[in-house]
Amino acid sequence: MELIVLLGVLLLLLVMGVPVAFALGVSSLATFFVLDIPLIVAFQRMAAGMNVFSLMAIPFFVFAGDLMHRAGIAERLIRVADAALGRTRGGLGQVNVGASMLFGAVSGSAIASVSALGSTLGPMMREKGYDADYVVNVSATSAITGLLIPPSHNMIIYAAAAGVSISLADLFLAGIIPGVLTGLLLMLAAYVVAVRRNYPRGSFPGWRVFLMAFAAALPGLLAAVIIVAGVLSGVFTPTESAGIAVVYTILVAIFVYRSLSLEGFVAATTASVRTTAMVMIVIGAAAAFGWLLALLQAPSQLAEVLRGITENPLLLLLLINIVLLLLGTFMDMAPLIIITTPIFLPMATDLGMDPVQFGIMLLLNLGIGLVTPPVGSVLFVGCAIGKIPIETTVRTIWPFYGALIVALAAVIYVPALSLWLPSLLN
């Protein structure tokens, strides 16, 4: 009965359009009331969910990503990608994916990536004759690579939710190959669609232009190198690395690029505070919701249901991912990481999956949800920037969905993609 109240109220509120954080909070409070548990416990669980030291890295990474966007680092990365990839059929589509991978490596945010590249590269693609739906589809789906290529603040959320000894350095390394693979598959999808639509072919500007573009973008790219290398070497913690990323970005933006104004700094600060507040309240509400799920033994009940369908490990992993994909269509990423990790991680480890591999699988799976209606925040942002209805993009986005699903299947069933680089460190 209590589990029905918890899930039923949540589903009802989501259908009514209530924001996810409030839907999680209200459904949790209703269940605490039914269980006759003092409501103060709900707020204690929310506070405990947010009072995790490693989560302090999130506001810094969000701030660094917003500063990079406003400092014009995205434009410099676009020039590098254009010089390297622009010669192919539909070359600006390849450039979009390549720039997303580079920007993801320095911002770690899918929203920041689609915002930066959609507003800068999007108009350029439209002028060259690319259809609006193609521009949005490429920009939105390629932004998912930023969730996998380190640094990624969602990896920090997963490490905190897992409750087991997971090295963030291992997660950073584990995301590199899957992130690059996802980008390459999206490039293939972009190329196939570009050929079918007969988009123009670019030209290679020469090595001199490429090297000049790379040199101009190098100070921005070094942010990712410093963060990852510092964490891997143990010079500083992930939280410290996030703070260093902010300081480094400010120094580069002011003294190297000279592109960050006082107004831009204030706007980045305001936007980052707003984003961090939204993320943290979602994490807190999800922590209370997840505690109730554990109290009501929902993980074990779901495990019994899935095992009642099949005992085959490969099919069980497939079922887990189908459930995650469905959940990702109507809930945002941060609360789903908090809620689903305690449920599915024990099942996955029982099937022999490493927690690091599970984390990469979870991030990619829920990342697909970010570009899937009805609650696909990245897709909605892309459509808003591209000024087209979401229905228009959904009709033609299927080749890109196919690329993401192939990448997900590879991460699930080829453990070496995620675990080979971490094994070199250990």
ABEGO torsion letter per residue (X at the ends): XAAAAAAAAAAAAAAAGBBAAAAAAAAAAAAAAAAGBBAAAAAAAAAAAABBAAAAAAAAAAAAAAAAAAAGAAAAAAAAAAAAAAABBGAAAAAAAAAAAAAAAAAGBAAAAAAAAAAAAAAAAAAAGBBAAAAAAAAAAAAAAAAABOBBAAAAAAAAAAGBBBBAAAAAAAAAAAAAAAAAAAAAAAAAAAAAAGBBBBBBAEAAAAAAAAAAAAAAAAAAAAAAAAAAAGABBAAAAAAAAAAAAAAAAAAAAGABBAAAAAAAAAAAAAAAAAAAAAAAAAAAAAAAAAAAGAAAAAAAAAAAABABAAAAAAAAAAAAAAAAAABBAAAAAAAAAAAAAAAAAAAGBBAAAAAAAAAAAAAAAAABOABBAAAAAAAAAAGBBAAAAAAAAAAAAAAAAAAAAAAAABAAAAAAAAAAAX
